Amino acid sequence: MGPRRARPSFPGTGRRAGARCQAPANRLRASVLHVDHPRGTGRVRGVMCINCNSGLGQLRDDPEAVDRAADHLEGNVWKPTLVAPGVCRPPS
């Protein structure tokens, strides 16, 4: 195992009372915030709580996957129309 690289410090990260997650839908206070960045780019998008940051990572930072997950939560999932036994028609 090689030497550990020092992590850069960003304003608003780490332990700080009253810090807020930057996810638009989640303005909850968090005791620890994490740097959010696309894998392999080194570009920083902002700081998020561990739940939001992990969720984006689990969805592979893919906006289409996030949209599909939101559709599922909102109940807008694809509901096939049964045309015949074993035959479905997609919605128009």
KAWO-V784073 format. One line per field, one symbol per residue. ss: DSSP state (~ for helix, > for strand, _ for the rest). A space follows every 50 residues. Layout:
ss: ???
//
This chain:
ss: _____________>>____>________>__>>>>>>______>>>>>_~ ~~~~~~~~____~~~~~~~~~~~~______>>>>__>>>___
//
